[in-house]
Amino acid sequence: MSNGDSVRTYGAKIDPIANAFLTKESSDMYGMLRYFMGYTDEHFTPITSRTGKRFRPAVLLAIADGYGCLDDAMPAALSIELFHNFSLIHDDIEDNDELRRGRPTVWKVWGVNKAINVGDAQLVLALEALATMPANSSTYRVLQSFLLARYREVIEGQHLDFSLTEANLANAEVTEVVYLKMIDKKSAALIGATTATAGYIAGQSQTEIDALETFGREFGMAYQLFDDVQSLWATTAQTGKTPAGDIEERKKTLPIIRARDVLGTKQQEFLAYYADTKASTETILALVEETDALAYTNAKITGHKSRAYDALARTSLPQEKKEQLMDFGNSLVS
């Protein structure tokens, strides 16, 4: 077993807890929640093969174990994973995505109205999980406030994502700076919260917690930029999503913004295609591939990973645990 695999096993610890937590009653609403989490098929028959990466609880629990407080970290790990999946249920509706993890999304199976409601239920359950932390601990009260602020930041990032998606690629507001701010909020903030949470639970110093959050947040940036690359160039077999889905949705990801900025004499042609919903994905992708957009984005990924691992090195975690986390990170973003 590699170090990356050893971290991955921590993620599996959350599944029986989450499955039980989502079995409040036998109504189909809870069945849909379990379906999305990968615990059942569309008929609500139990399965075991469709869960996601669970990398947020995996990292949180691995760090907590490094500090000797694994069991104490379970409620927070559950809350973060439920919150993350709430955002994905709504993301699929907002992006009109028909596939998630290689099978139909909740809205595709049961309709938009039920999917919105199911996502809302998942958010409330994430907050209920957070509320199971001991109320008499000042550390937990600080942690709850911290996590709620990060949850809000994710929603703010989603709002920015809407604004970017709706804007024309030619608009002055569509810039690399704005895009990076959006993914920092929408994606990196929650991963930073994941790593910092373990430090709070372990009663570490603020300096240690800050280093942990930097590790998670920088890695979160790398992870999202890697996802941008995958969304343009990976196959359905690799991602479980529609190939080049970000182009289909006319998203303004970093490779797209970079291509626009450096296309030179073909910029207007590119802008025209991107504004035309009938223009083919292949035509747009071919123009992107005439630029350094892929290499440019990969260089950004490398920079964020380097800063993440530098921050991890500053923590007091055992060296073996640091190596496990680095190997796991490399297995996710490579």
Secondary structure, 3 states (H helix, E strand, C coil): CCHHHHHHHHHHCHHHHHHHHCCCCCCHHHHHHHHHHCCECCCCCECCCCCCCCHHHHHHHHHHHHHCCCHHHHHHHHHHHHHHHHHHHHHHHHCCCCEECCEECHHHHHCHHHHHHHHHHHHHHHHHHHHCCCCCCHHHHHHHHHHHHHHHHHHHHHHHHHHHHHCCCCCCCCCHHHHHHHHHHHHHHHHHHHHHHHHHHCCCCHHHHHHHHHHHHHHHHHHHHHHHHHHHHCCHHHHCCCCCHHHHCCCCCHHHHHHHHHCHHHHHHHHHHHHCCCCCHHHHHHHHCCCCHHHHHHHHHHHHHHHHHHHHHCCCCCHHHHHHHHHHHHHHCC
